[in-house]
Amino acid sequence: MTGSRNNLRLGVNIDHVATIRNARGGRHPEPLRAAHLAQKAGADGITAHLREDRRHISDEDIECLSAEIGLPLNLEMAATEEMLEIALRHKPHACCLVPEKREERTTEGGLDAAGAHNHLAPFVARLSDAGSRVSLFIEASEAQLEAAVRLGAPVVELHTGAYCDAFAEGKKEEAERELTRLQRAAALGASMGLEVHAGHGITFDTVAPVAAIAEVRELNIGHFLVGEAIFIGLEAAIGEMRRRMDAARGQTGQE
């Protein structure tokens, strides 16, 4: 995402607006409307995951978002020929390659960029050639960062789920270990020339320590914001997340 008003960018994932819509069918609530509200509330970009089983975001959603939003679109996608064809047709600003299993409720872990190099390489190359900025959603490990460099992906998104889950479960020492792992991976990734993003499971309670990692340039947050919107509204939820991110960044001396 480019042209941010902030040093740390916020990408809002609108998948679960579509989840609510799909529970009843029809068109309400519309992900496109959520994208416009996110922009108004201070988001720097929109993230949407077009899953193979189309459990939330649909092909029509991607078409509408590509044509009508005024923010960069980050398309999360599995490394399959079907998804590649869709990405090449719409040419989103960014494409984030993620692991995907039909039986999972949500993305359960990072992509094995090291073990799947030969499979991933042509996807990275073709998406890059089409003008999309390729990101790999990976665990915070040296091996995965090195694999991202070998693949030629300019961006990695560190999976923050282990940290957020440990924090939510009151496992303080484990949460601190996972946060340290994220901090070290972000510093290492940046030293390798990668742009480092982070996301998965982030809430109001967990955002500040991640946002305070100086090397992290973007957070992608979705499920929590859509859930919180039930109680305080989507604009208010995004605005509060934006405020907490900016406050944490200020504590590290960033503007």
N, C-alpha and C positions, 0 to 999 in steps of 0.2 A: 504494500500500500504506500502511496506517495502523497505528498502535499499535506502531511499532518500538521495540525496546529500544535501538537504536543510532541515532546521528545519520545515518549512512550505511547505507542498507538493502541487503540482499542478496536478489535474486530468483534462484532456482535454476530453470534451464530443464531440464525432464526429457524433452525430445524424444527424445534418443538412448538412453534406457532403452527406449523403444518401438521404436527402430530395431533394437536387439539382439533384442527379442522377435519382431519381424516377420521377422527373418532365418530363423527356424525355424517361425513360426506358433505357435499356442497362446497361453497367457496369461503365461508367464514370460520375463523378469522384468516385474513389474507396475509401471507408472508410478505408480499410486496408492500402492504401498508405498514407492517412492522419494520421493514427496511427504511421506509421514509421517516418513521418515528425515531428510529435509532440514529439516523443522520441528524435529526433535529436535536436529539438529546446529547450529542457529542461523540458519536461513534466515528471512527476513521475509515471503517470498511465493513463489509457484510460478508459473513461466511455461511456457506450452505453445503451440506453433504448430500449428494445424490447417491443414495445407496442402491445396490443392485436389486433389492426387493421393493424399492420405492415406498418404504414404510412411513416416510414423512415428506420430504421434498420430492416434487415431481418434475418431470421433464418440462412441463409447462411453466412451473415456478422458475426454473433456470432460464428459460427463454424470456420470461417477463423481467426477471432481475437483470439479465444481461442488457436488455433493451431500455429499461426505464429508471434504474437507480442512478443517482449522481455520485455514488461512492465506488471505490474499487471492489470488485467481487472476487472472493477467494473460494474457489470450488474445491471442496474436499472430495476425493474420489479414490476408489480402488484402482490398482494397476491392471485393468482389463481392457480388452480391445473395444468393448461396448462403451466404456467410460471415456476412453481415449477419443473415439469418434465424436462423442458429444462435446468434449472439451475443445477439440480442433474446430468444431463447427461454431462454437460460441466465443472462443478465444478470450476467456476471462483474464483479468489482470494477473491472477495467481492460481496455481493448481497445487494443492497439498495432497500428496500421495499418502494414504492411510491403509492400515490392515483392515480387513473386513471379513467377518464370519456371520452367516445368516442367523445362527442361533444366539448371538450375543445381544444383550439389551442395548449396550453402547460400546464404543470402541474400547476394548479391554486392555490394550497395551500398545507399545510402539511398533513401528514397522521394522522388520529385520533387514535393514539396508545392507548389512554385511553379508548375510547368508543368501540374499536374493539379488545380488549384484547383476548377474547376467539377465535376470528377468526384468529388473527395473531400468537398466541402462537405456534401452530403446525408448521407454516412456519418457524418461528425463530428457533425452535428446529431442524427441519429436515435439514435446510440449514447449521446450525452450526455443526450438526453431520456429514455432508458431507465434512466439512473442509472449508466452505466459511465463511468469516467474515461478519456478518449481521449488516447492518446499517438501521436505520429508518429515513426517511425524514420527519421532523416534524416542527411545528411552535415553536418559541422561547418562550415556556411557561413551568412553573414549573410542571403543571399537565402532560404534554407530556413527560417531562424528567423523572418524577417519573414512568410513564407507561413503558418507555423504560427499566428502571432498573428492574421493575417487570417482564417484558418479557424476560429478560436475553440477550438483544441485547448489544453488547459491544460498538457500535458506534451509534451516532446520527449525522444527517446532518441538520443543521438549515436552514430553508427557508429564504433567504435574499431578496425575491422579494418585500416585502412591503417597505423595506429601499431603494432599488434601484429604485423602481417606484416613490417614493416620491422625491428622489433626482432628477430624470430625469424631473419631473414635476415642479421643482423649489419650492417645499414645504419644506422649510428649517427646520422649527420647527418640522414638522412631521417626516422628515428624521432623525433629531437628536433624536427624541423619539424612533424611530424604531432601530436606531443604539444602543442606550442605552439598549433597550430590548435584542438585540443580545448579547451585552457585558455581561449583567447580566446572561442570559441563559447559555452562554459559561462558565462563572465562576462557576455557579451552577452545570452544567453538569459535569465539570471536578472534582468538589468536590465530586460528587456522584460516581466517578470512570469510567465515560463514556469518550470515546475519541470523541472529538467534531470536526465535519467538517462543512462546510458552502457552500452554493451555490444557484444560481438562479438569473438571471438578472444582474450579475456582469459585469461591463465594466471597461475600463481604468480609468474612472472618479470615480468609486465607490469602486475599489478594495482596495485601501490603508487603509481606516478606518477598513475594515473587516480583512484585513491581519494583521493589528496592534493588533488585539485581541489576547493576548498571549496564551489563552487556545485553540484557533483554530489550529488544526494540518493539515488540508487539505482544499483546495478550489477546487470545481468542476465547471468548466466554459466551455461553449460550443457555444451557439448561437452567442454571440458577437464575439468570435474569428473567427468563420466561416464567419460571415458577414464582419469583418474587413479584412479578407484574400482576399476578392475581390479587395481591394484597395492597400494593402501592401504585400500580400502573407501570407501564413499560418505560416511559420517559423518565419517571422518577427513579426507577431501578437502575437504568443505564447512567443517569446523572450522578447517582450516589456512587456507583462503581467507578465512574470517571473521577469523581472527587477523591476517592480513596487512593486510586492509582497515582494521581497527581501529587497528593500529600506525601505518599511514600517516596516518590521520586524526588520531591523536594528535600527529604531527609537525607538523600544521598548526594545532594549538591547539584542535581540535574535541574534544567529549566524545562 
